[in-house]
Amino acid sequence: MSRPSLSAVTELFKPITWFPPMWAFACGVVASGVAMEGKWGLALLGIALAGPFVCATSQAVNDWFDRHVDAINEPQRPIPSGRIPGRWGLYLAVGWTVVSLLVASALGPWGFGAAVVGLVLAWAYSAPPVRLKANGWWGNAACGFSYEGIAWATGAAVMAGGQMPDARSLSLAALYSVGTHGIMTLNDFKAIEGDRQMGVRSLPVQLGVQGAARVACWVMAVPQLVVVLLLIHWGQPVHAVAVLLLIGLQVGMMDHFLDRAKERAYWYSGFGVPVFVAGMMVSAFALRGLAGGGA
């Protein structure tokens, strides 16, 4: 059996998707309030675990179990195109799962435990008989929790020497996890036809294009508004105003997106999502200010 090229494997692992969990882990590091002196290596290892290891694994798992859907929606992808031949997609998914666990073992119990949970969710999301992605409500929730909540909480815990993050940090991690459910819905617009044929009940399939687009926008906006209220309650008005302004930018882009949701979902992912995650970091710095963290 021929082996896949390095370029095909890199495409399978989708480096562009690594950013959200890496960013969320970094937010947790900032929110912990712990001084970075002597801990930069630990932080960078955790960021790498979140992206090139755990997230890359989830992409390989998803592409293997979605190969029949991708043959309809995106036949140019590495597996349906034959650039990753035979069962190499499965071998890479299993192998990178093991490598990810080995890397996670260097981050102590919190890092290892979070990696286990993230990897279990990655397999449960795509693989039968669970296949959470078969229903957009459950699948997108699993992604949001894994990409943002687990990564944020792990970053905070690892930096604090394995201590449970405080309630404020966990609250923000949970709220941004909910908001990410909407971001994941945006990704489903490009696969409506294949999802419908293969029985994948994504939100655009269940609710229609406009219904899913509205749900995505509300699910992204409401948790951020709660974040603003919490920041005000915690005595961080400057950060609250900054997040509110970022929400305002998103609302303007949402209006443009909703006008032609199917055609503009990719556009909104490219321009609206970075504004969303910018608010995450602003919120993390608000918590760092409360903790009196240094550089």
N, C-alpha and C positions, 0 to 999 in steps of 0.2 A: 504493500500500500504506500502511495506517495505521501510525503510529509508536507504540511502546510508551510508556506513561507513566513518569515518573521513579520512582514508587512500585513499578511492576512490575519495572523494571531493578534497583532496590535489593533487592527480594525475590529476584531471580535471583542477585544477587551474595552473598546470605546473610551479612550482617554478623556474625551470631552464630557463624559458623564461623571467623572471622578470628582469634579469640582464641588458639587453640593455637600457630600459627606465630609470632604476635606475642610471645607469652609466651616461646616457646623462643628467639627472637632476643634478647629481654631477658635471659634466663638466660645466653646466650653473652656478652653485654655484661658482665654481673656477673662471670662466671667468668674473663673475660680478666684481671681484676685491674688493668686500666688506669684511671687517674684520669679522672673524667668532665669535669674542667675543660676547657672549650673544645671538647668533643666531644659535647655534648648534641644539637646539630643533626644530627650524623652518626648518632647512635644512634636518634633519632626518625625520621629518614628511612628507616633500615633496618627499623625496626618497621613503618612504613607500607608499605614494599615487601613485607614478609612477609604483611601482612594485606589491606588494601584493594586491593592490586594483584595480586600473584601468587596468593594464596589466592582472591580474588574471581574471577580469571580461571579458576582450576580449577573453581569452582562453575558458572560459565557454560558451560564446555566440557562438564562432566559432565551438566548439565541438557539441553543440546542433544542429546547422543548417547544420553541416557536418556529422551528424551521419550516413547518408546513404552512403556517400562516404567512411567514415571510416570503415563501415562494409565490404567494399571491400579491402581497403588498409591496415587498421590496426584494425582488429576486436577485438583485445585485449584491446582497449581503454575502459575507464569506461562506456560510454554510450552504444556502440554497444555490449559490453560484458555482459550487464545487471547488472553490479555492481552499476551503478546509474540508478535505475529502473524508469519506467513510464515517467512522465514529470518533474522529479526532476532536470534534467539538465537545463530546462527552468526556473524553480523556482530559482535555484541557480544563474543563469545569471541575472535575474531581481533583486533578493534580493541584490546581491553584487554590482549592479549598484547603488542602493539606498544608500547602506553603503558607497560606494566610494564618492558619492556626499556629504554625511554628513561629511566625513573626509575632503573633499576638502574645505568645508565652513570655516574651521579653518585657511586656508591659504590666506584669503582675496579675493578680486575680481579677481586677476590674476590667483591664484591657482584654484579657483572655475570655472572660465571661461575656463581655459585650460582643466580641468577635463571634463567639459561638451563637449567640442570639441572632446577630445579623446574618450569619451564614445559614442558620436554620430558616430564617425568614426568606432568604434569597432562594433556597430550594423549594420552600413551601409556596412561594409566589408563582413559580413557573412549573414545577413538577407535579404530575398526577401522583396519587389521587387527590391531593389537597388543592393544588393549582388555584391559589387565591386570585390570580389575575383573571380567572374566568368570570368573576363578578367585579366590576369596577369599584364598587364601594369598599370591598374588603382588600382587593389588591392595591389600590392607591393608598389605603390606610397603612398597609404593611410597609410600603415604600416610604411614606412620609415618616413613619415611626423609626424606620431603620436609617434612612438617609440623614434625618435631622435630629430627632429626639435621642436616639441611642448614641450617635456621634457626639452631640453636644454634652450629654451627661457623662460620657466616658472621658472626654477631654477634661472636664472639670474634676472628675474623680481621680484620674491618673495624676494630674498636677497636684492635687491635695494629698497625695500619698495613699490613695485608696479609700479616702473618706467619702461618705455619701454626700453629694452636692446638696446645698441648702434648698429650701422650698422655693425660693425666688428663682434660682437657676433652673430647677426642675419645671417650674411653671412656664417659664419662657421656652424651654425646650419642648414642652408639650404643645404650647400654642403654635409655635412655628412648625411642629410636626403636622398639626391639623391644617395649617395653611398650605403645606406642601402637598396635601391631598389634591388641592386645586391645580397645582403645578403639574402633577402627574396626569390629571385629566387632559391638560393641553397636549400631552404627548400622544393621546389616543386618537386625536382627530385625523392623523395621517394614515391610520390603519382601519378605518371604519368598514370598508368593503370586505377585507380579509377576516376581520373579527366577526362580522355578521355571518359570513359563510362557514366559519369554523366554530361557531357557537360561543365566542368570547363576548360576554355581556359587559363591554365597557360602557361608561356613562354616555358617550355619544350614541351608542347602539340602543341603550335603554331609554334615554331621555330625548333623543334627537339632537341635532347639532346645536340649535339655539338653546334648548333646555340645559344641555351639558355645559355650554359656554357660560350661561348665567350662574349655574351652580359653582363652576370653577371660580368665577370672579367673587362671588359671595364668600366662598370657603377660604379664599385667599385674603379677602379684606377684613372680615369680621375678627379673626384672631389677632390681626395687627392692631385693630382698634382697642381690643382688650389689653394688648401690650401697652398702648399709650396710657390707658387708664391706670394700669399697674405702676408704670413709671412715675406718673403723677403722685400716686398714693405713696410710693417709696421716696418721694422727695427729689426726683430727678426731672424737673420740668424742661430743662434744655434738651435733654435726650428725648423726652416725650414729644416736644415740638419738632425735633429733627425726624423722628419716625412718622409723625403726622404729615409732614411735608412730603416724605417719600410715599406715603399712602396716596396723597393727592396726585403725585405724578402717575402712580399706577392707575388711579381711577380715570385719568385722562386717556391713558393708553387702553384701558379696558373698553371705554366707549368706542374707540376706533376698532378694536378687536371684535366687539359684539356686532358691529355693522356687517361684517363678513367673516364670521367666526371660523369656518372651515379653512378658508384661504389664508387667514391671518393668524392662525394658532401658532405657527412656527415663528412668525414675526414677533408675537407677543412673548413667546418663550425667550427670544433673543434679547428683547429690550425691557420687558416688564419684570422678568425673574431676577435679573441683576439688581434692580431697585429693591425688590423684596428682600433679597439676601443682604443688601446693604443695611437694611433696617435691623437685621439680626445682629450684625456686628455693632451697630450703635447701641442696641439693647445690652449686648455683652459688656461694652465699655461702661454703661450705666451701672451695672452690677460691680464691675471692677472698682469704680469710683466709690461705691458704698463699702466695699471691702478694704479700700485704702491700698490696693495692690500697686506694686512698683514695677519697674521694667526689669 
